[in-house]
Amino acid sequence: MIPEVTILRPGQKKILKYHSGKMGISAVPGSGKTWTLSYLAAKLIREGAIDINQEILIVTLVNAAVDNFSIRISHQLLAEDLLPGFGYRIRTLHGLANDIVRERPDLAGLGTGYQIIDEVEANRIKQSIARDWLNAHLDFFEPYLQYEDYQRDRLYENKNNLPYLVESIASAFIRLSKDRQLTPKALREKLNQSQVSLPLVEMGIEIYSDYQDALNYRGSVDFDDLIRLALRCLKSDPSLVDILQQRWPYILEDEAQDSSLLQQEILSLLAGENGNWVRVGDPNQAIYETFTTASPQYLLDFLKREDVEERSLPESGRSTLSMINLANHLIDWTQNEHPNPEARIALNPPFIKPTPPGDPQPNPGDCPSCIKLVEKALSPEQEIRFVADAIEAFLQDHPDKTIAILAPRNNRGFKFVDELEKRKIPTVDSLLQSTSATRLSTGAIANILHYLSDPESSQKLSLAYKVWRRAERSDEENWAFYKGNISLIRGIDHVEDYLWPGITGDWLESMRQEGSDPQIIGELEAFREVVRRWQNAVFLPIDQLILTISQDLFLDPSELALAHKLSSLLRQLGDAHPDWRLPEFTEELANIAKNERKFLGFSQEDEAFNPDLYPGQVVVATMHKAKGLEWDCVFLTAVNNYNFPSGAEFDNFQSEKWFVKDHLNMEAELINQLKTLIEADPFDWYQPGRASMDA
């Protein structure tokens, strides 16, 4: 029996009648799919659907969702006087794949001590290999390029131009190859037998081969390897499948719209032909489709299967009725009136319904006039000013409301942050990449390492002093004293005369004899002791050096915890790159500080994000990061035919670079060449330019 105190929506009632078999659920935004799956898991445990040595397997997409499910299921079980933590296992898809490979690493061709590299390290390796390849093949792209002579240096040296293009298309090649379970060797054999000229595939194979060699050298696998190797293990050993099916008789899959074909195959094998598998997702929110091999079509096909019970979660209390009508109209318009017929399958029902009377999350009061569509053409700079003006006006009337600006990409979001900060408008940027607190703390350590890499530089030493005393900047009167010391240190001719005085001179003693302020002398003596401690620690392993520095820089527990996390990261990087010295570690920290690399710290902003904690402040986020979050007022920016092209002749596409001939989409051309090779259709050979038109 479902406890009477719980008020269920019509869609939830139907789903919670589930006992066994396969069920597919289409959910709309704000429909409570996580709550529903959590409740279903608790219900199955309560009803004794599993034995004492079995678990319900809940599979989701990201680590944050793992914690969310754990909390919700624990609360449900506690409410029913059941012991939380037993009878279920919550894993990400990649975590599950790792569990499977760990069961039989020999079937995956791995040793028991294999390592998993994260996406950042994988991208670093690809970037290095792609740039080395480009430098060794400078003439390769010439047939594809159009540029003036004066633009050549900009084209080849600016990392955002040709180097980035090579990295991007090589990453797409590697990802698709692994999704098709093809090794560099297998692709090379196919290419040698091919009668078609496929130069982009040749490039892809060379970079893919070097990338896999780099992983093998490290004894590592990447996330894409985990998925294909887990599937290999399951297909190679039916007894392993039997063991896991017995262990996990029920599989509940969240965010199923973002599963790839291989991920779906893994779960299908674990569920078995007659097993219990519940999949829930929103096909209209398939955000991973844009940069992985995931596709919502796999979920849509699953829903149509004869052996699958199809259900929906259409009720949502997240938005006003006018906003719901607008969202539903977009689905209807896309399916029936989109100017590009091939795009009419992009969005699908169910249409969103408001919650019924008495629902614990009623829809906000309707306000048709609150939805404003700005049809005036604005330049990027004009849009930033327009939005900032509107926010200033909104905050004057609604200082206690939550507000968000949603941008298509991080770099665009940063420009909004800059404008808001100029206007002294409180801003929260933690959903863009690393939080401000994390970046500042990381930057502090990076500046110290920057000096230790060049210990004779008085300029870098003065910056290290500024970092050491950065907490004093809040008091302008006191800061004048420290600014004077910064200038003194910057003016030192020979740093060793200050830090390690000897027969060549004693800078600090000379100042004392000249009658300098004793307070200044005392301050500089204290800093000298700190720097000496840092210099003595340079010979320690990198993680111990970071911890030594952090003891002199930080007092806040979150900053100290961050330092421990950074030290662990740098130790891992040092193990992966034995040739790295201080300059390389400094650059890594600088990338985090400059927001070029995502890094989660331990400040409040780095935890699961709650918009309600920031009333009267403007949260700037990417559209992807905003998924599942709610604000009182939202500015959806950059809605134009560049970020959201409709396929019209005059549209510009981000993947079509200014320096590529005939507006070719090089990634689409590469993928088309690869498919030509692996699908081997003699009547559908590669035709240059066709893939770009289709894309």
C-alpha angles and dihedrals in degrees: 000000000000111000110259092226090071114088109210129196118232093256092049092051091057093047094049090058087072117121107160146342130053123321131177122199128196108204130190124217112286094013095126098248094155091050091047094051091045091050091047091053091050090047093053091049092048092050092052096245090151133049124241093264095047135085139202106239114220112192123193139163110248138027094247089061090053090061091044093054092045092054094045096047091046090053091049093050094045090051088058095045092253126136112257121222096043131094098027141066124201118203140163115238091254092045089053091048089052091050090054094048091047088058092061112006089163090068088055092050091247136125121238092256099058117145130220117223118209125235093263094057091042090053091048091055092047091047093052094046094045092051092047089051092050092050089052093047105039092151096050097090097040094099089055099046138088120187143126120262092250090057096057097093091046090049098050101032104038104090091215093062127049097349090054091046092055091048092048098050092041090054090051090049093051093046094051093043091054091045087056088046092239121148123209089254093053091048091049091053091050092048092050089055095045121106093202127088107241107169095166090055089051089055092046094051093050093051092041091052093050090047093053090047088054091051092047091050088056094044087238143131129203128225093267090053091053092059097047093042092049089053090048090054092051094047092046098051120039089182090062089053090051092051093050093044089054091048095047110031091165127048120192112188122197126196090018091165088074098053121116124223093259092049089051091050091053093053091043091055092047092050094046129208094293099025135119115266127159118188123189128180147129110248089197092061101054096142096162091060089080096063109016137046091262118122133185088217089081090061092044090052090048091054090056096053116116093229093053125089106221119216136164140210101208101154118095132171095189101097144033120265091254091054090048090051090050092051092047090048089055090056092047094045092048093051096045111021110023108133091228107064092201090060093057092090092056095094128040142182149285094108115216118260126196117247118268123254113286094026114150088232106045119186116261116259111281119259113173092178091057090073108081125181113198106211096173114109110247131184115231090258092048091051092053092052092043093053093044090051091050092049092051090053093045094050092052090060098032110031093159098052128103117244135188137187112204117202129184094235140017096250091055090049091054090058090057089049091053092052094047092048090051087057092047091243112154108251135190114201102168094113092060098067129302116001122259090248092052093047094049094049092045091047090053092057091043091056091053091050088047089060094043088055089058106026096172093062113105089189092059091041090055089052090050089054090049089053092047091055098035093119089068094063092089090071106065094192094053092040090066088068092053093044088058090054090049089056092048093052092045089055096055111122097200115025093196090063087063103038101032107016118193141140092323092063148295111238096186094047089051089055091050092052090049089059100253119175109284089222090059091046091051092049093050091047090053092050091048090058091050093050091047089054090052093048092050089052093055090090092057122092111281095254092054091047090054092050091049092052093045092057089064096042108041139054101159112097092226091053092049090048089050090052090054090050092049091048090053091049093051092046089055091047090049090053090050093045109036090175094060118117133180096291092058093047089047091053091051092054091044090056090056092045091050091048092244089124129041114236126169115220131179104263119118090257091060093059124084103310119247114185091198089071091068110056113166091017128103116238112205113200142155116255090246094053092048092063110128096009127116134211135172093235127024131185110202103199138192093029096162141118092272096059094029107027118184097203097260118151094251095050121116120215127211091224091058105085124209092236098052120095122247093005090283117181098223095194091052090047091051094048090048091051090049092050089048088056100045099037093046097199105171091202096051107053122168115282115192113242098014094098091051090054092048092047 
